[in-house]
């Protein structure tokens, strides 16, 4: 499905949280792990240490994309442009601050991966449990009837067939929105016919992100998939997806406008 799983490394512990899940998906896809490094830690000894660590986790080949002249976000964009069938992994994690490290702030992922590339981006959010890596058994897809959600449906169907995982489409709509219910039912029938183990659940709620997070919390082997909507409030993500990233206990796959790079099969 993917040839290259691209993950940043800039010597910070926060960004390293994406390395193990990225390696897990690379192993499943028989893809290459591309470690994007933009720090002076790119000396030969450090490169060998990182390569050994990534290979021990994934068993896949590992490449290093080293660029000390740009920040990690721009380096990721360049790596995506020069790699076939890529997917990007990034982390948004807590960093301990203040006296004795009792306070914490969230380190956001590089915004360029949401604004300058259209390939899928897997975000390991601050609440995401990385102790199991990325043990994907089920994909939870948020469908709110919009065009970005339909792109997520198409990619989820490909994951279901190519990775042989269950796909649960969750339509979160207001109780009186019968038109959206009919639309998501039609889209489910159109896109999920080839995905084994696909199911549709319609839930009445005005808080789609909260509903999805509560469902994911009961499924330790799931990931959430959602379409990238319009940016809002200075964030490169729309409010629902931003809330998913901030609160989800599972990785969140954010689908851009380009899903044609993913082929069925392994």
C-alpha atoms as an extended CHARMM CRD file, in Angstrom:
* protein
*
       266  EXT
         1         1  UNK       CA              0.0000000000        0.0000000000        0.0000000000  PROA      1               0.0000000000
         2         2  UNK       CA              2.7870000000        2.4080000000        0.8760000000  PROA      2               0.0000000000
         3         3  UNK       CA              6.3870000000        2.4500000000       -0.2840000000  PROA      3               0.0000000000
         4         4  UNK       CA              7.6920000000        4.9910000000        2.2230000000  PROA      4               0.0000000000
         5         5  UNK       CA              6.6880000000        5.7100000000        5.8140000000  PROA      5               0.0000000000
         6         6  UNK       CA              8.1500000000        9.1080000000        6.6390000000  PROA      6               0.0000000000
         7         7  UNK       CA              8.7880000000       10.1070000000       10.2460000000  PROA      7               0.0000000000
         8         8  UNK       CA             10.7180000000       13.0830000000       11.6830000000  PROA      8               0.0000000000
         9         9  UNK       CA             13.5240000000       12.9920000000       14.1900000000  PROA      9               0.0000000000
        10        10  UNK       CA             15.0430000000       16.2040000000       15.5350000000  PROA      10              0.0000000000
        11        11  UNK       CA             16.6020000000       14.8900000000       18.7740000000  PROA      11              0.0000000000
        12        12  UNK       CA             13.4880000000       15.7280000000       20.8430000000  PROA      12              0.0000000000
        13        13  UNK       CA             11.8480000000       12.9840000000       22.8700000000  PROA      13              0.0000000000
        14        14  UNK       CA              8.4200000000       14.2170000000       21.7780000000  PROA      14              0.0000000000
        15        15  UNK       CA              8.9700000000       13.5120000000       18.0860000000  PROA      15              0.0000000000
        16        16  UNK       CA             10.4110000000       10.0710000000       18.8120000000  PROA      16              0.0000000000
        17        17  UNK       CA              6.9460000000        8.9110000000       19.9180000000  PROA      17              0.0000000000
        18        18  UNK       CA              5.9970000000        8.5020000000       16.2540000000  PROA      18              0.0000000000
        19        19  UNK       CA              8.9160000000        6.2160000000       15.3740000000  PROA      19              0.0000000000
        20        20  UNK       CA              7.6140000000        2.9110000000       16.7800000000  PROA      20              0.0000000000
        21        21  UNK       CA              4.0840000000        3.2400000000       15.2920000000  PROA      21              0.0000000000
        22        22  UNK       CA              5.6010000000        4.2930000000       11.9520000000  PROA      22              0.0000000000
        23        23  UNK       CA              7.8450000000        1.2360000000       11.9960000000  PROA      23              0.0000000000
        24        24  UNK       CA              4.8650000000       -1.0140000000       12.7010000000  PROA      24              0.0000000000
        25        25  UNK       CA              2.9690000000        0.2150000000        9.6400000000  PROA      25              0.0000000000
        26        26  UNK       CA              6.1140000000       -0.0210000000        7.5060000000  PROA      26              0.0000000000
        27        27  UNK       CA              6.4610000000       -3.6740000000        8.5140000000  PROA      27              0.0000000000
        28        28  UNK       CA              2.8530000000       -4.4070000000        7.5400000000  PROA      28              0.0000000000
        29        29  UNK       CA              3.2490000000       -2.6730000000        4.1720000000  PROA      29              0.0000000000
        30        30  UNK       CA              6.7980000000       -3.8970000000        3.4930000000  PROA      30              0.0000000000
        31        31  UNK       CA              7.6980000000       -0.2570000000        3.1570000000  PROA      31              0.0000000000
        32        32  UNK       CA             10.8450000000        1.7030000000        3.8470000000  PROA      32              0.0000000000
        33        33  UNK       CA             11.0980000000        3.8490000000        6.9920000000  PROA      33              0.0000000000
        34        34  UNK       CA             12.3980000000        7.2950000000        6.0520000000  PROA      34              0.0000000000
        35        35  UNK       CA             13.7710000000        9.0990000000        9.1050000000  PROA      35              0.0000000000
        36        36  UNK       CA             13.8830000000       12.8540000000        8.4810000000  PROA      36              0.0000000000
        37        37  UNK       CA             16.6700000000       14.3830000000       10.5390000000  PROA      37              0.0000000000
        38        38  UNK       CA             17.3440000000       18.1200000000       10.7650000000  PROA      38              0.0000000000
        39        39  UNK       CA             19.6710000000       18.3090000000       13.7560000000  PROA      39              0.0000000000
        40        40  UNK       CA             23.4310000000       18.0580000000       14.2930000000  PROA      40              0.0000000000
        41        41  UNK       CA             22.7380000000       14.5870000000       15.6920000000  PROA      41              0.0000000000
        42        42  UNK       CA             23.0410000000       13.4630000000       12.0920000000  PROA      42              0.0000000000
        43        43  UNK       CA             26.7090000000       12.5330000000       12.5590000000  PROA      43              0.0000000000
        44        44  UNK       CA             27.6450000000        9.0310000000       11.4770000000  PROA      44              0.0000000000
        45        45  UNK       CA             27.5930000000        7.4680000000       14.9490000000  PROA      45              0.0000000000
        46        46  UNK       CA             24.1520000000        8.8710000000       15.7730000000  PROA      46              0.0000000000
        47        47  UNK       CA             22.8420000000        7.8100000000       12.3760000000  PROA      47              0.0000000000
        48        48  UNK       CA             23.9340000000        4.2460000000       13.0390000000  PROA      48              0.0000000000
        49        49  UNK       CA             22.2450000000        4.2610000000       16.4530000000  PROA      49              0.0000000000
        50        50  UNK       CA             18.9650000000        5.5330000000       15.0120000000  PROA      50              0.0000000000
        51        51  UNK       CA             19.0800000000        3.1240000000       12.1060000000  PROA      51              0.0000000000
        52        52  UNK       CA             19.6820000000        0.2070000000       14.4200000000  PROA      52              0.0000000000
        53        53  UNK       CA             16.7900000000        1.2700000000       16.6400000000  PROA      53              0.0000000000
        54        54  UNK       CA             14.3270000000        1.6570000000       13.7720000000  PROA      54              0.0000000000
        55        55  UNK       CA             15.3480000000       -1.5920000000       12.0910000000  PROA      55              0.0000000000
        56        56  UNK       CA             15.0260000000       -3.5220000000       15.3340000000  PROA      56              0.0000000000
        57        57  UNK       CA             11.4310000000       -2.3180000000       15.6660000000  PROA      57              0.0000000000
        58        58  UNK       CA             10.2490000000       -2.7620000000       12.0990000000  PROA      58              0.0000000000
        59        59  UNK       CA             12.4610000000       -5.1720000000       10.1970000000  PROA      59              0.0000000000
        60        60  UNK       CA             12.1020000000       -2.8380000000        7.2130000000  PROA      60              0.0000000000
        61        61  UNK       CA             14.8220000000       -1.0050000000        5.3660000000  PROA      61              0.0000000000
        62        62  UNK       CA             15.5880000000        2.4250000000        6.7720000000  PROA      62              0.0000000000
        63        63  UNK       CA             16.7160000000        5.5570000000        4.9530000000  PROA      63              0.0000000000
        64        64  UNK       CA             17.8010000000        8.8570000000        6.4540000000  PROA      64              0.0000000000
        65        65  UNK       CA             16.7810000000       12.1770000000        4.9550000000  PROA      65              0.0000000000
        66        66  UNK       CA             19.2130000000       14.6700000000        6.4640000000  PROA      66              0.0000000000
        67        67  UNK       CA             18.8000000000       18.4000000000        5.9130000000  PROA      67              0.0000000000
        68        68  UNK       CA             20.3660000000       20.7880000000        8.3980000000  PROA      68              0.0000000000
        69        69  UNK       CA             19.3870000000       23.9330000000        6.4830000000  PROA      69              0.0000000000
        70        70  UNK       CA             15.6040000000       23.8420000000        7.0360000000  PROA      70              0.0000000000
        71        71  UNK       CA             13.2510000000       23.0950000000        9.8880000000  PROA      71              0.0000000000
        72        72  UNK       CA             11.7350000000       19.6530000000       10.2980000000  PROA      72              0.0000000000
        73        73  UNK       CA              8.3970000000       20.6070000000        8.7100000000  PROA      73              0.0000000000
        74        74  UNK       CA              9.9820000000       21.7860000000        5.4620000000  PROA      74              0.0000000000
        75        75  UNK       CA             12.2490000000       18.7340000000        5.4290000000  PROA      75              0.0000000000
        76        76  UNK       CA              9.2050000000       16.4650000000        5.7280000000  PROA      76              0.0000000000
        77        77  UNK       CA              7.5510000000       18.2150000000        2.7860000000  PROA      77              0.0000000000
        78        78  UNK       CA             10.6640000000       17.7080000000        0.6600000000  PROA      78              0.0000000000
        79        79  UNK       CA             10.8720000000       14.0390000000        1.6500000000  PROA      79              0.0000000000
        80        80  UNK       CA              7.2330000000       13.4940000000        0.6490000000  PROA      80              0.0000000000
        81        81  UNK       CA              7.7790000000       15.0700000000       -2.7590000000  PROA      81              0.0000000000
        82        82  UNK       CA             10.6710000000       12.7720000000       -3.6080000000  PROA      82              0.0000000000
        83        83  UNK       CA              9.2610000000        9.5000000000       -2.2930000000  PROA      83              0.0000000000
        84        84  UNK       CA              6.7520000000        7.2330000000       -3.9930000000  PROA      84              0.0000000000
        85        85  UNK       CA              3.4710000000        6.3780000000       -2.2670000000  PROA      85              0.0000000000
        86        86  UNK       CA              4.3280000000        8.0440000000        1.0560000000  PROA      86              0.0000000000
        87        87  UNK       CA              2.5300000000        8.3280000000        4.3660000000  PROA      87              0.0000000000
        88        88  UNK       CA              3.7260000000       10.6430000000        7.1520000000  PROA      88              0.0000000000
        89        89  UNK       CA              3.8530000000        9.9930000000       10.8980000000  PROA      89              0.0000000000
        90        90  UNK       CA              4.1890000000       12.9010000000       13.3130000000  PROA      90              0.0000000000
        91        91  UNK       CA              3.7740000000       13.3230000000       17.0600000000  PROA      91              0.0000000000
        92        92  UNK       CA              2.0620000000       15.9620000000       19.1510000000  PROA      92              0.0000000000
        93        93  UNK       CA              3.1340000000       15.1940000000       22.6950000000  PROA      93              0.0000000000
        94        94  UNK       CA              3.3710000000       16.6920000000       26.1580000000  PROA      94              0.0000000000
        95        95  UNK       CA              6.6180000000       18.3280000000       27.2250000000  PROA      95              0.0000000000
        96        96  UNK       CA              7.3100000000       18.7690000000       30.9140000000  PROA      96              0.0000000000
        97        97  UNK       CA              8.0560000000       22.3640000000       31.8440000000  PROA      97              0.0000000000
        98        98  UNK       CA              8.3620000000       24.5710000000       34.8920000000  PROA      98              0.0000000000
        99        99  UNK       CA              9.8070000000       23.8710000000       38.2960000000  PROA      99              0.0000000000
       100       100  UNK       CA             10.5560000000       20.1400000000       38.6950000000  PROA      100             0.0000000000
       101       101  UNK       CA              8.7150000000       19.4610000000       35.4540000000  PROA      101             0.0000000000
       102       102  UNK       CA              5.3040000000       19.6250000000       37.0960000000  PROA      102             0.0000000000
       103       103  UNK       CA              3.7410000000       21.6650000000       34.3000000000  PROA      103             0.0000000000
       104       104  UNK       CA              3.3520000000       20.4650000000       30.7670000000  PROA      104             0.0000000000
       105       105  UNK       CA              2.7230000000       21.9760000000       27.3760000000  PROA      105             0.0000000000
       106       106  UNK       CA              1.7520000000       20.3500000000       24.1000000000  PROA      106             0.0000000000
       107       107  UNK       CA              4.3560000000       20.3180000000       21.3490000000  PROA      107             0.0000000000
       108       108  UNK       CA              2.3330000000       20.5310000000       18.0960000000  PROA      108             0.0000000000
       109       109  UNK       CA              3.2920000000       18.6470000000       14.9400000000  PROA      109             0.0000000000
       110       110  UNK       CA              4.8830000000       20.5910000000       12.0700000000  PROA      110             0.0000000000
       111       111  UNK       CA              2.0210000000       22.4890000000       10.3850000000  PROA      111             0.0000000000
       112       112  UNK       CA              3.5080000000       22.0010000000        6.8950000000  PROA      112             0.0000000000
       113       113  UNK       CA              2.3950000000       18.3670000000        6.8240000000  PROA      113             0.0000000000
       114       114  UNK       CA             -1.2060000000       19.6000000000        6.8530000000  PROA      114             0.0000000000
       115       115  UNK       CA             -0.8470000000       22.6310000000        4.6020000000  PROA      115             0.0000000000
       116       116  UNK       CA              1.8160000000       21.7100000000        2.0360000000  PROA      116             0.0000000000
       117       117  UNK       CA              1.2200000000       18.0200000000        1.2720000000  PROA      117             0.0000000000
       118       118  UNK       CA             -1.9170000000       16.0220000000        0.5690000000  PROA      118             0.0000000000
       119       119  UNK       CA             -0.8160000000       12.5210000000        1.5610000000  PROA      119             0.0000000000
       120       120  UNK       CA             -2.2600000000       10.8380000000        4.6710000000  PROA      120             0.0000000000
       121       121  UNK       CA             -0.7380000000       11.9980000000        7.9590000000  PROA      121             0.0000000000
       122       122  UNK       CA             -0.8580000000        9.8280000000       11.0850000000  PROA      122             0.0000000000
       123       123  UNK       CA             -0.7300000000       11.9330000000       14.2560000000  PROA      123             0.0000000000
       124       124  UNK       CA              0.2710000000       10.4570000000       17.6000000000  PROA      124             0.0000000000
       125       125  UNK       CA             -1.5290000000       12.9530000000       19.8230000000  PROA      125             0.0000000000
       126       126  UNK       CA             -0.6940000000       13.9340000000       23.4080000000  PROA      126             0.0000000000
       127       127  UNK       CA             -3.2030000000       11.4660000000       24.8550000000  PROA      127             0.0000000000
       128       128  UNK       CA             -2.4150000000        8.6260000000       22.4410000000  PROA      128             0.0000000000
       129       129  UNK       CA             -1.1130000000        5.4140000000       23.9830000000  PROA      129             0.0000000000
       130       130  UNK       CA              2.0870000000        4.4030000000       22.1630000000  PROA      130             0.0000000000
       131       131  UNK       CA              2.9320000000        1.4560000000       24.4140000000  PROA      131             0.0000000000
       132       132  UNK       CA              1.4940000000       -0.9550000000       21.8190000000  PROA      132             0.0000000000
       133       133  UNK       CA              2.9780000000        0.7560000000       18.7880000000  PROA      133             0.0000000000
       134       134  UNK       CA              0.4160000000        0.7680000000       15.9810000000  PROA      134             0.0000000000
       135       135  UNK       CA             -1.3590000000       -2.5580000000       16.3660000000  PROA      135             0.0000000000
       136       136  UNK       CA             -4.1240000000       -1.8790000000       13.8370000000  PROA      136             0.0000000000
       137       137  UNK       CA             -7.0100000000       -4.3170000000       13.9870000000  PROA      137             0.0000000000
       138       138  UNK       CA             -9.8000000000       -1.8360000000       13.3280000000  PROA      138             0.0000000000
       139       139  UNK       CA            -10.2010000000        1.5420000000       11.6440000000  PROA      139             0.0000000000
       140       140  UNK       CA            -12.8530000000        3.8930000000       13.0380000000  PROA      140             0.0000000000
       141       141  UNK       CA            -13.9170000000        6.3480000000       10.3400000000  PROA      141             0.0000000000
       142       142  UNK       CA            -15.7610000000        9.5400000000       11.1820000000  PROA      142             0.0000000000
       143       143  UNK       CA            -18.3930000000       10.3260000000        8.5490000000  PROA      143             0.0000000000
       144       144  UNK       CA            -20.3050000000       13.5560000000        9.0140000000  PROA      144             0.0000000000
       145       145  UNK       CA            -21.6150000000       13.6810000000        5.4690000000  PROA      145             0.0000000000
       146       146  UNK       CA            -18.9620000000       16.1030000000        4.1770000000  PROA      146             0.0000000000
       147       147  UNK       CA            -16.5970000000       15.7830000000        1.1990000000  PROA      147             0.0000000000
       148       148  UNK       CA            -13.4670000000       15.4030000000        3.4020000000  PROA      148             0.0000000000
       149       149  UNK       CA            -15.1850000000       12.5530000000        5.2560000000  PROA      149             0.0000000000
       150       150  UNK       CA            -15.9100000000       10.7960000000        1.9780000000  PROA      150             0.0000000000
       151       151  UNK       CA            -12.2030000000       10.8820000000        1.1270000000  PROA      151             0.0000000000
       152       152  UNK       CA            -11.5490000000        9.2320000000        4.4830000000  PROA      152             0.0000000000
       153       153  UNK       CA            -14.1170000000        6.5670000000        3.6100000000  PROA      153             0.0000000000
       154       154  UNK       CA            -12.3000000000        5.7570000000        0.3720000000  PROA      154             0.0000000000
       155       155  UNK       CA             -8.9460000000        5.4410000000        2.1120000000  PROA      155             0.0000000000
       156       156  UNK       CA            -10.4540000000        3.3690000000        4.9440000000  PROA      156             0.0000000000
       157       157  UNK       CA            -11.8750000000        0.9410000000        2.3970000000  PROA      157             0.0000000000
       158       158  UNK       CA             -8.3950000000        0.5300000000        0.9180000000  PROA      158             0.0000000000
       159       159  UNK       CA             -6.9010000000       -0.0500000000        4.3560000000  PROA      159             0.0000000000
       160       160  UNK       CA             -9.6030000000       -2.6230000000        5.0390000000  PROA      160             0.0000000000
       161       161  UNK       CA             -8.8410000000       -4.5540000000        1.8790000000  PROA      161             0.0000000000
       162       162  UNK       CA             -5.0860000000       -3.9990000000        1.7330000000  PROA      162             0.0000000000
       163       163  UNK       CA             -4.2730000000       -4.4150000000        5.4360000000  PROA      163             0.0000000000
       164       164  UNK       CA             -7.1160000000       -6.8300000000        6.1630000000  PROA      164             0.0000000000
       165       165  UNK       CA             -8.4750000000       -4.8320000000        9.0680000000  PROA      165             0.0000000000
       166       166  UNK       CA            -12.0630000000       -4.2070000000       10.1090000000  PROA      166             0.0000000000
       167       167  UNK       CA            -13.5660000000       -0.8510000000        9.1950000000  PROA      167             0.0000000000
       168       168  UNK       CA            -16.2440000000        0.6720000000       11.3860000000  PROA      168             0.0000000000
       169       169  UNK       CA            -17.8330000000        3.7670000000        9.8550000000  PROA      169             0.0000000000
       170       170  UNK       CA            -19.2780000000        6.0120000000       12.5520000000  PROA      170             0.0000000000
       171       171  UNK       CA            -21.8120000000        8.5660000000       11.3820000000  PROA      171             0.0000000000
       172       172  UNK       CA            -22.1680000000       11.1780000000       14.0990000000  PROA      172             0.0000000000
       173       173  UNK       CA            -25.1430000000       13.3770000000       13.2760000000  PROA      173             0.0000000000
       174       174  UNK       CA            -27.7840000000       15.3860000000       15.0830000000  PROA      174             0.0000000000
       175       175  UNK       CA            -30.9080000000       13.4330000000       15.9420000000  PROA      175             0.0000000000
       176       176  UNK       CA            -33.0710000000       15.2910000000       13.4080000000  PROA      176             0.0000000000
       177       177  UNK       CA            -30.6150000000       15.2530000000       10.4890000000  PROA      177             0.0000000000
       178       178  UNK       CA            -32.2840000000       12.5700000000        8.3920000000  PROA      178             0.0000000000
       179       179  UNK       CA            -30.7300000000       13.8070000000        5.1330000000  PROA      179             0.0000000000
       180       180  UNK       CA            -27.1900000000       13.2210000000        6.4060000000  PROA      180             0.0000000000
       181       181  UNK       CA            -28.1340000000        9.7610000000        7.6750000000  PROA      181             0.0000000000
       182       182  UNK       CA            -29.4190000000        8.8090000000        4.2400000000  PROA      182             0.0000000000
       183       183  UNK       CA            -26.2930000000       10.2540000000        2.6070000000  PROA      183             0.0000000000
       184       184  UNK       CA            -23.8480000000        8.3470000000        4.8100000000  PROA      184             0.0000000000
       185       185  UNK       CA            -25.7930000000        5.1330000000        4.3260000000  PROA      185             0.0000000000
       186       186  UNK       CA            -25.5350000000        5.5540000000        0.5640000000  PROA      186             0.0000000000
       187       187  UNK       CA            -21.8190000000        6.3420000000        0.7520000000  PROA      187             0.0000000000
       188       188  UNK       CA            -21.1960000000        3.3340000000        2.9490000000  PROA      188             0.0000000000
       189       189  UNK       CA            -22.8470000000        1.0800000000        0.3860000000  PROA      189             0.0000000000
       190       190  UNK       CA            -20.8500000000        2.6830000000       -2.4280000000  PROA      190             0.0000000000
       191       191  UNK       CA            -17.3910000000        2.5600000000       -0.8450000000  PROA      191             0.0000000000
       192       192  UNK       CA            -17.3220000000       -0.3470000000        1.5810000000  PROA      192             0.0000000000
       193       193  UNK       CA            -18.4250000000       -3.2110000000       -0.6250000000  PROA      193             0.0000000000
       194       194  UNK       CA            -14.8480000000       -4.4860000000       -1.0740000000  PROA      194             0.0000000000
       195       195  UNK       CA            -13.7670000000       -3.9830000000        2.5390000000  PROA      195             0.0000000000
       196       196  UNK       CA            -14.1020000000       -7.1380000000        4.6510000000  PROA      196             0.0000000000
       197       197  UNK       CA            -15.5700000000       -6.6600000000        8.0830000000  PROA      197             0.0000000000
       198       198  UNK       CA            -17.0020000000       -3.2180000000        7.3150000000  PROA      198             0.0000000000
       199       199  UNK       CA            -19.8810000000       -1.9570000000        9.4270000000  PROA      199             0.0000000000
       200       200  UNK       CA            -21.8530000000        1.2670000000        9.8560000000  PROA      200             0.0000000000
       201       201  UNK       CA            -23.0010000000        2.7800000000       13.1300000000  PROA      201             0.0000000000
       202       202  UNK       CA            -25.1620000000        5.9070000000       13.2440000000  PROA      202             0.0000000000
       203       203  UNK       CA            -24.9790000000        7.8810000000       16.4680000000  PROA      203             0.0000000000
       204       204  UNK       CA            -26.9510000000       10.9760000000       17.4310000000  PROA      204             0.0000000000
       205       205  UNK       CA            -24.6510000000       13.5900000000       18.9160000000  PROA      205             0.0000000000
       206       206  UNK       CA            -23.6860000000       17.2380000000       18.4750000000  PROA      206             0.0000000000
       207       207  UNK       CA            -20.1020000000       16.4770000000       19.5820000000  PROA      207             0.0000000000
       208       208  UNK       CA            -18.5440000000       14.2000000000       16.9490000000  PROA      208             0.0000000000
       209       209  UNK       CA            -14.9940000000       14.3180000000       18.2990000000  PROA      209             0.0000000000
       210       210  UNK       CA            -16.0660000000       13.4650000000       21.8480000000  PROA      210             0.0000000000
       211       211  UNK       CA            -18.1850000000       10.5870000000       20.5570000000  PROA      211             0.0000000000
       212       212  UNK       CA            -15.3240000000        9.1650000000       18.4860000000  PROA      212             0.0000000000
       213       213  UNK       CA            -12.8470000000        9.4510000000       21.3490000000  PROA      213             0.0000000000
       214       214  UNK       CA            -15.2030000000        7.6180000000       23.7070000000  PROA      214             0.0000000000
       215       215  UNK       CA            -15.5550000000        4.8070000000       21.1600000000  PROA      215             0.0000000000
       216       216  UNK       CA            -11.8070000000        4.6080000000       20.5540000000  PROA      216             0.0000000000
       217       217  UNK       CA            -11.1240000000        4.4580000000       24.2720000000  PROA      217             0.0000000000
       218       218  UNK       CA            -12.7940000000        1.0380000000       24.3520000000  PROA      218             0.0000000000
       219       219  UNK       CA            -10.7380000000       -0.2510000000       21.4020000000  PROA      219             0.0000000000
       220       220  UNK       CA             -6.9930000000       -0.4330000000       22.1310000000  PROA      220             0.0000000000
       221       221  UNK       CA             -6.2120000000       -1.8910000000       18.6860000000  PROA      221             0.0000000000
       222       222  UNK       CA             -8.0000000000        0.7710000000       16.6470000000  PROA      222             0.0000000000
       223       223  UNK       CA             -7.0100000000        3.9590000000       14.8740000000  PROA      223             0.0000000000
       224       224  UNK       CA             -9.2950000000        6.8710000000       14.0180000000  PROA      224             0.0000000000
       225       225  UNK       CA             -9.4910000000        8.1100000000       10.4320000000  PROA      225             0.0000000000
       226       226  UNK       CA            -10.9580000000       11.4840000000        9.4660000000  PROA      226             0.0000000000
       227       227  UNK       CA            -10.8910000000       13.8190000000        6.5020000000  PROA      227             0.0000000000
       228       228  UNK       CA             -8.9790000000       17.0670000000        6.7590000000  PROA      228             0.0000000000
       229       229  UNK       CA            -11.4550000000       19.9140000000        6.5570000000  PROA      229             0.0000000000
       230       230  UNK       CA            -10.9880000000       23.6630000000        6.4440000000  PROA      230             0.0000000000
       231       231  UNK       CA             -8.4450000000       25.2160000000        8.8490000000  PROA      231             0.0000000000
       232       232  UNK       CA             -9.9040000000       27.3320000000       11.6130000000  PROA      232             0.0000000000
       233       233  UNK       CA             -8.7530000000       29.5920000000       14.4270000000  PROA      233             0.0000000000
       234       234  UNK       CA             -5.1200000000       29.6920000000       13.4040000000  PROA      234             0.0000000000
       235       235  UNK       CA             -4.8580000000       25.8890000000       13.4010000000  PROA      235             0.0000000000
       236       236  UNK       CA             -3.9840000000       23.9890000000       10.2090000000  PROA      236             0.0000000000
       237       237  UNK       CA             -6.8170000000       21.6000000000       11.0900000000  PROA      237             0.0000000000
       238       238  UNK       CA            -10.5560000000       22.0410000000       11.3130000000  PROA      238             0.0000000000
       239       239  UNK       CA            -11.9900000000       22.1140000000       14.8660000000  PROA      239             0.0000000000
       240       240  UNK       CA            -13.3010000000       18.5360000000       14.9140000000  PROA      240             0.0000000000
       241       241  UNK       CA            -10.0360000000       16.9910000000       13.6980000000  PROA      241             0.0000000000
       242       242  UNK       CA             -8.0050000000       19.2410000000       16.0010000000  PROA      242             0.0000000000
       243       243  UNK       CA            -10.0730000000       18.0100000000       18.9580000000  PROA      243             0.0000000000
       244       244  UNK       CA             -9.5850000000       14.4090000000       17.8660000000  PROA      244             0.0000000000
       245       245  UNK       CA             -5.8130000000       14.8560000000       17.7750000000  PROA      245             0.0000000000
       246       246  UNK       CA             -5.7690000000       16.5960000000       21.1570000000  PROA      246             0.0000000000
       247       247  UNK       CA             -7.9320000000       14.0830000000       23.0300000000  PROA      247             0.0000000000
       248       248  UNK       CA             -7.8280000000       10.7110000000       21.2730000000  PROA      248             0.0000000000
       249       249  UNK       CA             -6.2220000000        7.7510000000       23.0700000000  PROA      249             0.0000000000
       250       250  UNK       CA             -5.4290000000        6.2930000000       19.6310000000  PROA      250             0.0000000000
       251       251  UNK       CA             -3.5130000000        7.4740000000       16.6070000000  PROA      251             0.0000000000
       252       252  UNK       CA             -5.4730000000        9.7000000000       14.2180000000  PROA      252             0.0000000000
       253       253  UNK       CA             -5.0820000000        9.2730000000       10.4480000000  PROA      253             0.0000000000
       254       254  UNK       CA             -5.8260000000       12.5800000000        8.7350000000  PROA      254             0.0000000000
       255       255  UNK       CA             -6.7130000000       12.2150000000        5.0750000000  PROA      255             0.0000000000
       256       256  UNK       CA             -5.8870000000       15.0270000000        2.6650000000  PROA      256             0.0000000000
       257       257  UNK       CA             -7.1940000000       15.5460000000       -0.8390000000  PROA      257             0.0000000000
       258       258  UNK       CA             -4.9350000000       12.9780000000       -2.5210000000  PROA      258             0.0000000000
       259       259  UNK       CA             -5.6380000000        9.2990000000       -1.8860000000  PROA      259             0.0000000000
       260       260  UNK       CA             -4.7660000000        8.0710000000       -5.3870000000  PROA      260             0.0000000000
       261       261  UNK       CA             -1.2360000000        7.0810000000       -4.3450000000  PROA      261             0.0000000000
       262       262  UNK       CA             -2.5510000000        4.1020000000       -2.3800000000  PROA      262             0.0000000000
       263       263  UNK       CA             -3.0750000000        0.9100000000       -4.3240000000  PROA      263             0.0000000000
       264       264  UNK       CA             -4.9560000000       -2.1150000000       -3.1270000000  PROA      264             0.0000000000
       265       265  UNK       CA             -2.9920000000       -5.0860000000       -1.9340000000  PROA      265             0.0000000000
       266       266  UNK       CA              0.3310000000       -5.2830000000       -0.1770000000  PROA      266             0.0000000000
